[in-house]
Amino acid sequence: MTAPSPVRTQLNALASALRHFHSALLDVAKSEYEFREGHIEGPFALYSLVMNHESFQWLRPLSGLMATLDEVTDSKTELTARNVHDVEHALGLLMGSVGTEFADFRAGYARASADPKVKETEARWRDLLAQASAVAATEGAPGSLEA
């Protein structure tokens, strides 16, 4: 068995860091919901709310991005600097201030951004994205995150 490529290794680490970021954001959304509506009775009730309740819909763009990244990293095809650039671009659209397509996500993120766990996990994925970009640059690909 051959070792994974440097790009695949970097994107796998980034995917993991984004899961931690998403979890931190979900914790904030859960706390907001419980403050307004009362205690959520267990993980299945939370899952149902996350899938169906409007209070959690703002997380869906990040969930979708993470699912796509998982599909890419699970593929058997060679991953290249282009894949890193695509992730940079998607995160830039999601986290950036341009456009209204992800305004709900940005509003939820703004509410959550002061949370220490959110700050910590965001710093981690941003650092890993910069590392992935540096690895990709050695392979000759364009890309930088403007977020």
C-alpha positions in Angstrom: 0.0 0.0 0.0 1.3 3.4 -1.0 1.4 6.4 1.3 -1.3 9.0 0.7 -0.2 12.0 -1.4 0.7 15.2 0.5 -2.4 16.9 -0.9 -4.7 14.1 0.3 -3.1 14.1 3.7 -3.6 17.9 4.0 -7.2 17.7 2.8 -8.0 14.9 5.2 -6.6 17.0 8.1 -8.6 19.9 6.9 -11.8 17.8 6.7 -11.3 16.7 10.3 -10.7 20.3 11.5 -13.9 21.4 9.7 -15.8 18.7 11.5 -14.6 20.1 14.8 -15.5 23.6 13.7 -19.0 22.4 12.7 -19.4 20.7 16.1 -18.5 23.9 17.9 -21.0 25.9 15.8 -23.6 23.2 16.5 -23.0 23.5 20.2 -23.7 27.2 20.0 -26.8 26.6 17.9 -28.0 24.0 20.4 -27.5 26.4 23.3 -29.4 29.1 21.6 -32.3 26.7 20.8 -32.4 25.4 24.4 -32.4 28.9 25.8 -35.5 29.7 23.7 -37.3 26.4 23.7 -36.0 24.3 26.6 -33.8 21.2 27.0 -33.3 18.9 24.0 -33.9 15.3 25.1 -31.0 13.3 23.8 -29.0 12.9 20.6 -31.9 11.6 18.5 -34.0 14.7 19.3 -31.1 16.9 18.4 -30.5 15.0 15.2 -34.2 15.5 14.3 -33.9 19.2 15.1 -30.7 19.7 13.1 -32.3 18.0 10.1 -35.7 19.7 10.3 -35.8 22.8 12.5 -35.2 26.3 11.0 -33.0 27.2 14.0 -30.3 24.9 12.6 -30.7 25.5 8.9 -27.9 28.1 8.9 -25.4 25.2 9.4 -26.4 23.4 6.2 -24.0 25.1 3.8 -21.0 24.1 5.9 -22.4 20.6 6.3 -22.7 20.3 2.5 -19.2 21.6 1.9 -17.9 19.0 4.4 -19.8 16.2 2.7 -18.4 17.2 -0.7 -14.9 17.4 0.8 -15.3 13.9 2.3 -16.4 12.6 -1.1 -13.4 14.1 -2.7 -10.9 12.7 -0.2 -12.6 9.3 -0.2 -12.2 9.0 -4.0 -9.5 6.9 -5.5 -8.5 9.6 -8.0 -5.3 11.5 -7.5 -5.9 14.7 -5.6 -4.1 17.8 -6.9 -3.6 21.4 -6.1 -6.8 22.1 -8.0 -8.7 20.3 -5.2 -7.1 22.5 -2.6 -8.0 25.6 -4.7 -11.6 24.4 -4.9 -11.8 24.0 -1.2 -10.3 27.5 -0.7 -12.8 29.0 -3.1 -15.8 27.3 -1.4 -14.7 28.4 2.1 -14.0 31.9 0.8 -17.6 32.1 -0.6 -19.0 30.7 2.7 -17.0 32.8 5.1 -16.5 35.9 2.9 -18.5 39.0 3.1 -19.4 39.2 -0.6 -22.8 38.0 -1.8 -26.0 37.1 -0.1 -26.1 33.4 -0.9 -24.7 32.4 2.5 -26.1 35.3 4.5 -27.9 33.0 7.0 -24.7 31.0 7.6 -22.7 34.2 8.2 -25.4 35.5 10.6 -25.2 32.3 12.6 -21.5 32.3 12.5 -21.4 35.9 13.7 -23.5 34.9 16.7 -21.2 32.0 17.4 -17.8 33.6 16.7 -17.2 34.9 20.2 -17.4 31.3 21.6 -13.9 30.1 22.6 -14.3 26.7 21.1 -15.5 28.2 17.8 -12.5 30.5 17.8 -10.1 27.7 18.5 -11.5 25.3 15.9 -11.7 28.1 13.3 -8.1 29.0 13.9 -7.2 25.3 13.4 -9.0 24.8 10.1 -7.6 28.1 8.8 -4.1 27.1 9.7 -4.6 23.7 8.0 -6.0 25.4 4.9 -2.9 27.6 4.7 -0.7 24.5 5.0 -2.7 22.7 2.3 -2.3 25.8 0.1 1.5 25.8 0.7 1.7 22.1 -0.3 -0.5 22.8 -3.3 1.8 25.7 -4.3 4.8 23.3 -4.4 2.7 21.4 -7.0 2.2 24.5 -9.1 -1.4 25.5 -8.4 -3.0 28.9 -7.9 -5.1 29.8 -4.9 -5.5 31.9 -1.9 -8.3 32.3 0.6 -9.8 35.7 0.9 -11.9 35.3 4.0 
